[in-house]
């Protein structure tokens, strides 16, 4: 088993070098102890973007962590399937509490089971 899954930490200060990530058509299975997917952007910059599309997350075990963490990134989490995962929460989207820009987090058409 893996100790966690995919970990991305982007630290760009400008739009020219910002993260434009696509994570799609993947299977994330049998990860333990840490988040299966962790994407974090820069606290003072809303330029990091990630699209997580049509992935399957199953049998991941992170008892003291959230299974998927999207922190301080503009995210689109769509058409994903999550089944039989153990953690505090299945999905955490956080980090834009005080941002006044016209940016949005999108989470739609996902399946969360058991």
N, C-alpha and C positions, 0 to 999 in steps of 0.2 A: 504494500500500500504506500501511496505517496503521503508525505507530510504536508498537506495543503495542495493546492492546484496551481493555477495561473496567477502570478503576482506581477502587477504593472504599477510603477510609480513614475509619473511624468512630472517634470519640473521645468517646463518651458515658461518663459516670461512674455513671449510675443506670439502673434498669430502665425508668423512664417515658419516657426519651428515647433508649433504646438502638436499635440497628439491628435491624430485623426484615425482612431482605431476601429477595426471591424473584427468582431469575433462571431463567426457564424458557421453553422453546420458541424458542430463539435459534440463529442460525447465526453462528459466529465463524470467519472465513476470511481468509487472506492478510494476517495481521498479521506484522510483523517487528521484530527487535532487542530487544523487551521482552516481558514476559509478556502473553499474550492475555487472561487474567483474573487480576486481583490484588485480593484482599480482605484488609484488615488491620484488626484491632481494637486496642483499648487494652491495653497490657501488664498493667496491674493490675486489669482488669475483665473478667470472663467473660460479660458481658451481650450482646455483639454476636452475632447469629445470622444465618446466611444459608442458604437452601435453593437448591441449584443442581440443576435438574430438567429432564430431556429436552432437552438442548442438543446441538448438533453442532459439534465443533471440528475443523477440517481445514486443511491447508496453511499452518500458522503456523510461523514461523521465528524462534526466539530462541536462537541458538547458545550464548550465555554465560549464559542465565537459564533458570529453569524455566518451562514453558508456562502452568501454572495454579498460583497461589500462594494458599493459604488460611492466613493467619497470625494467630494469636490471636483467632480467631472460632470459635464453635460452628457446625459446618457439617454439612449433609446433602447429599452429592454422589451423586445417584442417577439411574439411567436416562439417562446421557450417553454419547455416542459420540465417540471421539477417533481420528482417522485421519490418517496422513501429516503428523505434526507433528515438528519438529526442535527440540530443546532439551536441556538437561542432564537433566532429568526431565520427564515429562508432568504429574505432579501432586505438589505439596508441601503437606502438612498439618502445621503446626508451631505451637509457641508455648505449649503447655500442659504443659510438662515437669514443673513443680513444683506444679501446681494439685491440691488435694485435694478438690475439689467433685465431686459426682456428675453430671458433664457428659460428653457423649460426642460424638465425631466419627463420622459415619456415611458410609461409602463402599460402595455396593452396586449390583449390576446395571448396571455400566458396561461398555462395549466399548472396548478399546484395541487398535488395529491398526497395523501397520507402524511 
